[in-house]
Amino acid sequence: MVQFIQAQNIGLPYLDERFGLQQVDNETFFTEWLDNLPEISDVEKQYLDKVKIQFLRLVRRTPLSEETVKLVVLSPLLSLAGFYDAPFFIRSESSIEISEEDEGETIRGRIDVLVIQEQLWLLIIESKKSAFSLLEAIPQALTYMLANPNPAKPLFGLVMNGSDFIFIKLHQKKYALSDQFAMLKRENELYCVFRILKKLGQILN
Protein backbone atom coordinates (compact mmCIF):
# COMPACT_ATOMS: atom_id res chain seq x y z
CA MET A 1 0.00 0.00 0.00
CA VAL A 2 1.40 3.39 -1.00
CA GLN A 3 1.74 5.89 1.83
CA PHE A 4 0.89 9.48 0.91
CA ILE A 5 2.59 12.38 2.67
CA GLN A 6 1.48 15.98 2.38
CA ALA A 7 4.33 18.09 0.99
CA GLN A 8 3.69 20.86 3.51
CA ASN A 9 4.60 18.43 6.30
CA ILE A 10 8.05 17.67 4.86
CA GLY A 11 11.15 19.18 6.48
CA LEU A 12 14.66 19.74 5.13
CA PRO A 13 16.22 16.87 7.16
CA TYR A 14 13.70 14.45 5.63
CA LEU A 15 14.47 15.62 2.09
CA ASP A 16 18.21 15.48 2.72
CA GLU A 17 17.98 11.91 4.04
CA ARG A 18 15.41 10.47 1.66
CA PHE A 19 16.43 12.11 -1.61
CA GLY A 20 20.09 12.92 -1.04
CA LEU A 21 19.62 16.68 -1.25
CA GLN A 22 22.65 18.70 -0.26
CA GLN A 23 22.65 22.38 0.62
CA VAL A 24 25.53 24.26 -0.97
CA ASP A 25 27.07 27.29 0.74
CA ASN A 26 29.58 27.99 -2.03
CA GLU A 27 28.63 31.31 -3.66
CA THR A 28 29.80 30.06 -7.06
CA PHE A 29 26.91 27.56 -7.17
CA PHE A 30 24.15 30.19 -7.13
CA THR A 31 25.50 33.30 -8.81
CA GLU A 32 22.29 34.07 -10.70
CA TRP A 33 20.88 36.17 -7.86
CA LEU A 34 24.12 38.13 -7.44
CA ASP A 35 25.90 38.78 -10.74
CA ASN A 36 25.04 41.01 -13.69
CA LEU A 37 21.52 41.85 -12.57
CA PRO A 38 19.62 44.03 -15.04
CA GLU A 39 19.00 47.66 -14.18
CA ILE A 40 15.45 48.85 -13.59
CA SER A 41 13.92 52.07 -14.85
CA ASP A 42 12.41 54.92 -12.84
CA VAL A 43 8.97 53.85 -14.09
CA GLU A 44 9.53 50.31 -12.82
CA LYS A 45 10.70 51.67 -9.46
CA GLN A 46 7.56 53.78 -9.16
CA TYR A 47 5.45 50.71 -9.92
CA LEU A 48 7.28 48.65 -7.28
CA ASP A 49 6.95 51.47 -4.74
CA LYS A 50 3.20 51.41 -5.31
CA VAL A 51 3.08 47.62 -4.81
CA LYS A 52 4.89 48.03 -1.49
CA ILE A 53 2.62 50.84 -0.31
CA GLN A 54 -0.52 48.87 -1.19
CA PHE A 55 0.74 45.75 0.56
CA LEU A 56 1.71 47.59 3.75
CA ARG A 57 -1.64 49.40 3.87
CA LEU A 58 -3.55 46.13 3.59
CA VAL A 59 -1.42 44.08 5.97
CA ARG A 60 -1.80 46.65 8.76
CA ARG A 61 -5.51 45.90 8.89
CA THR A 62 -5.46 42.10 8.88
CA PRO A 63 -3.18 39.14 7.97
CA LEU A 64 -3.46 38.58 4.25
CA SER A 65 -4.70 35.32 2.80
CA GLU A 66 -2.63 33.40 0.26
CA GLU A 67 -4.92 34.55 -2.55
CA THR A 68 -4.56 38.22 -1.52
CA VAL A 69 -0.77 37.89 -1.40
CA LYS A 70 -0.85 36.55 -4.96
CA LEU A 71 -3.11 39.35 -6.14
CA VAL A 72 -1.36 42.28 -4.45
CA VAL A 73 2.33 41.26 -4.59
CA LEU A 74 3.06 38.23 -6.75
CA SER A 75 0.96 38.98 -9.82
CA PRO A 76 2.35 42.53 -10.29
CA LEU A 77 5.92 41.20 -9.99
CA LEU A 78 5.34 38.47 -12.57
CA SER A 79 3.65 40.87 -14.96
CA LEU A 80 6.37 43.50 -14.70
CA ALA A 81 9.09 40.85 -15.15
CA GLY A 82 7.44 39.61 -18.37
CA PHE A 83 6.34 36.17 -17.19
CA TYR A 84 2.85 36.73 -18.60
CA ASP A 85 4.32 37.32 -22.08
CA ALA A 86 5.62 34.90 -24.71
CA PRO A 87 7.47 32.58 -24.56
CA PHE A 88 6.35 31.97 -20.95
CA PHE A 89 3.10 30.35 -19.91
CA ILE A 90 1.54 30.26 -16.44
CA ARG A 91 -0.26 27.21 -15.09
CA SER A 92 -1.73 27.80 -11.66
CA GLU A 93 -2.51 25.40 -8.81
CA SER A 94 -1.09 22.27 -10.42
CA SER A 95 -1.01 19.12 -8.31
CA ILE A 96 2.39 17.45 -8.17
CA GLU A 97 3.41 14.03 -6.90
CA ILE A 98 6.89 12.68 -6.31
CA SER A 99 7.79 9.15 -5.20
CA GLU A 100 10.60 6.74 -4.48
CA GLU A 101 10.01 3.60 -6.54
CA ASP A 102 11.18 1.07 -3.96
CA GLU A 103 9.89 2.68 -0.80
CA GLY A 104 6.13 2.54 -1.36
CA GLU A 105 5.89 6.16 -0.32
CA THR A 106 4.62 9.20 -2.21
CA ILE A 107 5.01 12.82 -1.21
CA ARG A 108 2.24 14.93 -2.64
CA GLY A 109 0.99 18.46 -2.37
CA ARG A 110 -0.11 21.49 -4.37
CA ILE A 111 1.97 24.14 -6.00
CA ASP A 112 0.69 27.69 -6.19
CA VAL A 113 2.22 29.10 -9.36
CA LEU A 114 4.22 27.30 -12.03
CA VAL A 115 5.92 29.10 -14.88
CA ILE A 116 6.27 26.82 -17.89
CA GLN A 117 7.97 27.22 -21.25
CA GLU A 118 7.42 24.43 -23.75
CA GLN A 119 6.26 22.08 -20.97
CA LEU A 120 9.48 22.50 -18.99
CA TRP A 121 9.33 23.65 -15.40
CA LEU A 122 11.43 26.75 -15.31
CA LEU A 123 10.43 28.76 -12.28
CA ILE A 124 8.48 27.63 -9.27
CA ILE A 125 6.95 30.19 -6.92
CA GLU A 126 5.50 28.93 -3.68
CA SER A 127 3.18 31.60 -2.28
CA LYS A 128 2.36 31.28 1.40
CA LYS A 129 0.01 33.21 3.66
CA SER A 130 1.62 36.42 4.91
CA ALA A 131 1.65 35.11 8.50
CA PHE A 132 3.64 31.96 7.59
CA SER A 133 7.39 31.60 8.00
CA LEU A 134 9.47 31.01 4.88
CA LEU A 135 11.08 28.10 6.74
CA GLU A 136 7.83 26.22 6.16
CA ALA A 137 7.77 27.05 2.44
CA ILE A 138 11.37 26.14 1.51
CA PRO A 139 11.12 22.34 1.98
CA GLN A 140 7.68 22.37 0.35
CA ALA A 141 9.04 24.18 -2.71
CA LEU A 142 12.04 21.82 -2.89
CA THR A 143 9.66 18.85 -2.78
CA TYR A 144 7.85 20.17 -5.82
CA MET A 145 11.10 21.04 -7.58
CA LEU A 146 12.26 17.43 -7.21
CA ALA A 147 9.48 16.51 -9.64
CA ASN A 148 11.22 18.48 -12.41
CA PRO A 149 11.11 16.24 -15.52
CA ASN A 150 14.41 17.65 -16.78
CA PRO A 151 16.82 17.45 -13.81
CA ALA A 152 19.86 18.03 -16.03
CA LYS A 153 18.97 21.73 -16.11
CA PRO A 154 18.97 23.96 -13.02
CA LEU A 155 15.61 24.94 -11.60
CA PHE A 156 14.92 28.18 -9.79
CA GLY A 157 12.26 28.94 -7.21
CA LEU A 158 10.97 31.79 -5.14
CA VAL A 159 9.34 31.29 -1.76
CA MET A 160 7.42 34.23 -0.39
CA ASN A 161 4.85 35.10 2.24
CA GLY A 162 4.07 38.58 0.94
CA SER A 163 6.53 40.46 3.11
CA ASP A 164 9.61 38.23 2.73
CA PHE A 165 11.28 36.57 -0.25
CA ILE A 166 13.98 33.90 -0.72
CA PHE A 167 15.21 32.51 -4.04
CA ILE A 168 16.22 28.86 -4.45
CA LYS A 169 18.39 27.08 -6.99
CA LEU A 170 18.20 23.29 -7.38
CA HIS A 171 20.54 21.40 -9.69
CA GLN A 172 21.39 17.71 -9.58
CA LYS A 173 20.14 17.35 -5.99
CA LYS A 174 22.17 20.30 -4.78
CA TYR A 175 20.40 23.45 -3.67
CA ALA A 176 21.28 26.90 -2.39
CA LEU A 177 19.37 29.87 -1.05
CA SER A 178 19.68 33.58 -1.66
CA ASP A 179 19.61 36.16 1.07
CA GLN A 180 16.17 36.96 2.45
CA PHE A 181 14.57 40.13 1.13
CA ALA A 182 12.04 41.93 3.31
CA MET A 183 9.21 44.29 2.42
CA LEU A 184 9.38 45.97 5.84
CA LYS A 185 12.89 47.38 5.42
CA ARG A 186 13.24 51.09 4.84
CA GLU A 187 14.65 50.61 1.35
CA ASN A 188 12.34 48.95 -1.13
CA GLU A 189 13.84 45.47 -1.50
CA LEU A 190 11.25 44.68 -4.16
CA TYR A 191 13.82 46.32 -6.46
CA CYS A 192 16.21 43.43 -5.72
CA VAL A 193 13.50 40.78 -6.03
CA PHE A 194 12.38 42.22 -9.36
CA ARG A 195 15.92 42.45 -10.75
CA ILE A 196 16.53 38.79 -9.88
CA LEU A 197 13.24 37.77 -11.52
CA LYS A 198 14.24 39.66 -14.66
CA LYS A 199 17.64 37.93 -14.65
CA LEU A 200 16.02 34.50 -14.31
CA GLY A 201 13.65 35.37 -17.13
CA GLN A 202 16.65 36.13 -19.36
CA ILE A 203 18.34 32.85 -18.42
CA LEU A 204 15.25 30.74 -18.98
CA ASN A 205 14.09 32.48 -22.17
C-alpha positions in Angstrom: 0.0 0.0 0.0 1.4 3.4 -1.0 1.7 5.9 1.8 0.9 9.5 0.9 2.6 12.4 2.7 1.5 16.0 2.4 4.3 18.1 1.0 3.7 20.9 3.5 4.6 18.4 6.3 8.0 17.7 4.9 11.1 19.2 6.5 14.7 19.7 5.1 16.2 16.9 7.2 13.7 14.4 5.6 14.5 15.6 2.1 18.2 15.5 2.7 18.0 11.9 4.0 15.4 10.5 1.7 16.4 12.1 -1.6 20.1 12.9 -1.0 19.6 16.7 -1.2 22.6 18.7 -0.3 22.7 22.4 0.6 25.5 24.3 -1.0 27.1 27.3 0.7 29.6 28.0 -2.0 28.6 31.3 -3.7 29.8 30.1 -7.1 26.9 27.6 -7.2 24.2 30.2 -7.1 25.5 33.3 -8.8 22.3 34.1 -10.7 20.9 36.2 -7.9 24.1 38.1 -7.4 25.9 38.8 -10.7 25.0 41.0 -13.7 21.5 41.8 -12.6 19.6 44.0 -15.0 19.0 47.7 -14.2 15.5 48.9 -13.6 13.9 52.1 -14.9 12.4 54.9 -12.8 9.0 53.9 -14.1 9.5 50.3 -12.8 10.7 51.7 -9.5 7.6 53.8 -9.2 5.5 50.7 -9.9 7.3 48.7 -7.3 7.0 51.5 -4.7 3.2 51.4 -5.3 3.1 47.6 -4.8 4.9 48.0 -1.5 2.6 50.8 -0.3 -0.5 48.9 -1.2 0.7 45.7 0.6 1.7 47.6 3.7 -1.6 49.4 3.9 -3.6 46.1 3.6 -1.4 44.1 6.0 -1.8 46.7 8.8 -5.5 45.9 8.9 -5.5 42.1 8.9 -3.2 39.1 8.0 -3.5 38.6 4.3 -4.7 35.3 2.8 -2.6 33.4 0.3 -4.9 34.6 -2.5 -4.6 38.2 -1.5 -0.8 37.9 -1.4 -0.9 36.6 -5.0 -3.1 39.3 -6.1 -1.4 42.3 -4.5 2.3 41.3 -4.6 3.1 38.2 -6.7 1.0 39.0 -9.8 2.3 42.5 -10.3 5.9 41.2 -10.0 5.3 38.5 -12.6 3.6 40.9 -15.0 6.4 43.5 -14.7 9.1 40.9 -15.2 7.4 39.6 -18.4 6.3 36.2 -17.2 2.9 36.7 -18.6 4.3 37.3 -22.1 5.6 34.9 -24.7 7.5 32.6 -24.6 6.4 32.0 -21.0 3.1 30.3 -19.9 1.5 30.3 -16.4 -0.3 27.2 -15.1 -1.7 27.8 -11.7 -2.5 25.4 -8.8 -1.1 22.3 -10.4 -1.0 19.1 -8.3 2.4 17.4 -8.2 3.4 14.0 -6.9 6.9 12.7 -6.3 7.8 9.1 -5.2 10.6 6.7 -4.5 10.0 3.6 -6.5 11.2 1.1 -4.0 9.9 2.7 -0.8 6.1 2.5 -1.4 5.9 6.2 -0.3 4.6 9.2 -2.2 5.0 12.8 -1.2 2.2 14.9 -2.6 1.0 18.5 -2.4 -0.1 21.5 -4.4 2.0 24.1 -6.0 0.7 27.7 -6.2 2.2 29.1 -9.4 4.2 27.3 -12.0 5.9 29.1 -14.9 6.3 26.8 -17.9 8.0 27.2 -21.2 7.4 24.4 -23.8 6.3 22.1 -21.0 9.5 22.5 -19.0 9.3 23.6 -15.4 11.4 26.8 -15.3 10.4 28.8 -12.3 8.5 27.6 -9.3 6.9 30.2 -6.9 5.5 28.9 -3.7 3.2 31.6 -2.3 2.4 31.3 1.4 0.0 33.2 3.7 1.6 36.4 4.9 1.7 35.1 8.5 3.6 32.0 7.6 7.4 31.6 8.0 9.5 31.0 4.9 11.1 28.1 6.7 7.8 26.2 6.2 7.8 27.0 2.4 11.4 26.1 1.5 11.1 22.3 2.0 7.7 22.4 0.4 9.0 24.2 -2.7 12.0 21.8 -2.9 9.7 18.8 -2.8 7.8 20.2 -5.8 11.1 21.0 -7.6 12.3 17.4 -7.2 9.5 16.5 -9.6 11.2 18.5 -12.4 11.1 16.2 -15.5 14.4 17.6 -16.8 16.8 17.4 -13.8 19.9 18.0 -16.0 19.0 21.7 -16.1 19.0 24.0 -13.0 15.6 24.9 -11.6 14.9 28.2 -9.8 12.3 28.9 -7.2 11.0 31.8 -5.1 9.3 31.3 -1.8 7.4 34.2 -0.4 4.9 35.1 2.2 4.1 38.6 0.9 6.5 40.5 3.1 9.6 38.2 2.7 11.3 36.6 -0.2 14.0 33.9 -0.7 15.2 32.5 -4.0 16.2 28.9 -4.5 18.4 27.1 -7.0 18.2 23.3 -7.4 20.5 21.4 -9.7 21.4 17.7 -9.6 20.1 17.3 -6.0 22.2 20.3 -4.8 20.4 23.5 -3.7 21.3 26.9 -2.4 19.4 29.9 -1.0 19.7 33.6 -1.7 19.6 36.2 1.1 16.2 37.0 2.5 14.6 40.1 1.1 12.0 41.9 3.3 9.2 44.3 2.4 9.4 46.0 5.8 12.9 47.4 5.4 13.2 51.1 4.8 14.7 50.6 1.4 12.3 48.9 -1.1 13.8 45.5 -1.5 11.3 44.7 -4.2 13.8 46.3 -6.5 16.2 43.4 -5.7 13.5 40.8 -6.0 12.4 42.2 -9.4 15.9 42.4 -10.8 16.5 38.8 -9.9 13.2 37.8 -11.5 14.2 39.7 -14.7 17.6 37.9 -14.7 16.0 34.5 -14.3 13.7 35.4 -17.1 16.6 36.1 -19.4 18.3 32.8 -18.4 15.3 30.7 -19.0 14.1 32.5 -22.2 
